[in-house]
Amino acid sequence: MTTGSKINNKRMKNKDNVLHQLDKMDNLANQLNFIVKQQQPLEVYLEGIEKLKETIEQTRLFVESEQTMYN
């Protein structure tokens, strides 16, 4: 049995949080697309980018906390 298969058998503690964050990122990407199509001000687009970056960072923290559980 390889290390990878051992990890795959364990339930991800933050799975629901990560899935929620992924949905949030998808929604933010759709919002950014809408902002571009509607030719809204650059400031609105940049605010959306900042929200997306924050969500990515939160998701990264969830994933990193999972890695420490299995090491």
C-alpha positions as CSV (number, residue, x, y, z in Angstrom):
1,M,0.0,0.0,0.0
2,T,1.4,3.4,-1.0
3,T,1.4,6.6,1.1
4,G,-1.1,8.1,-1.4
5,S,-3.6,5.4,-0.9
6,K,-3.4,5.7,2.8
7,I,-4.3,9.4,2.6
8,N,-7.1,8.7,0.2
9,N,-8.8,6.4,2.7
10,K,-9.0,9.2,5.3
11,R,-11.8,11.7,5.3
12,M,-10.7,15.2,4.6
13,K,-11.5,17.2,7.8
14,N,-12.1,20.5,6.0
15,K,-13.7,19.1,2.8
16,D,-17.0,20.9,3.2
17,N,-15.1,24.2,3.9
18,V,-12.9,23.7,0.8
19,L,-15.9,22.8,-1.4
20,H,-17.7,26.0,-0.1
21,Q,-14.6,28.1,-0.9
22,L,-14.4,26.6,-4.4
23,D,-18.1,27.5,-5.0
24,K,-17.3,31.0,-3.7
25,M,-14.3,31.3,-6.1
26,D,-16.5,30.1,-9.0
27,N,-19.1,32.7,-8.2
28,L,-16.5,35.4,-7.9
29,A,-15.0,34.4,-11.3
30,N,-18.5,34.7,-12.8
31,Q,-19.0,38.1,-11.2
32,L,-15.7,39.3,-12.7
33,N,-16.7,38.1,-16.1
34,F,-20.0,40.0,-15.7
35,I,-18.1,43.1,-14.6
36,V,-16.0,42.9,-17.8
37,K,-18.9,42.3,-20.1
38,Q,-20.8,45.3,-18.6
39,Q,-17.7,47.5,-18.8
40,Q,-18.0,48.5,-15.2
41,P,-15.3,50.7,-13.6
42,L,-11.8,49.2,-13.1
43,E,-12.2,49.7,-9.3
44,V,-15.1,47.3,-9.2
45,Y,-13.1,44.7,-11.1
46,L,-10.1,45.2,-8.8
47,E,-12.3,44.8,-5.7
48,G,-13.5,41.5,-7.1
49,I,-9.9,40.4,-7.7
50,E,-9.1,41.2,-4.1
51,K,-12.1,39.1,-2.8
52,L,-11.0,36.2,-5.1
53,K,-7.4,36.4,-3.7
54,E,-8.7,36.4,-0.1
55,T,-10.8,33.3,-0.9
56,I,-7.9,31.5,-2.5
57,E,-5.8,32.3,0.6
58,Q,-8.5,30.9,3.0
59,T,-8.7,27.8,0.9
60,R,-5.0,27.4,0.9
61,L,-5.1,27.5,4.7
62,F,-7.7,24.8,4.9
63,V,-5.7,22.6,2.6
64,E,-2.4,23.2,4.5
65,S,-4.1,22.3,7.8
66,E,-5.2,19.0,6.2
67,Q,-1.6,18.2,5.2
68,T,-0.3,18.6,8.8
69,M,-2.9,16.1,10.0
70,Y,-1.5,13.3,7.9
71,N,2.2,14.0,8.4
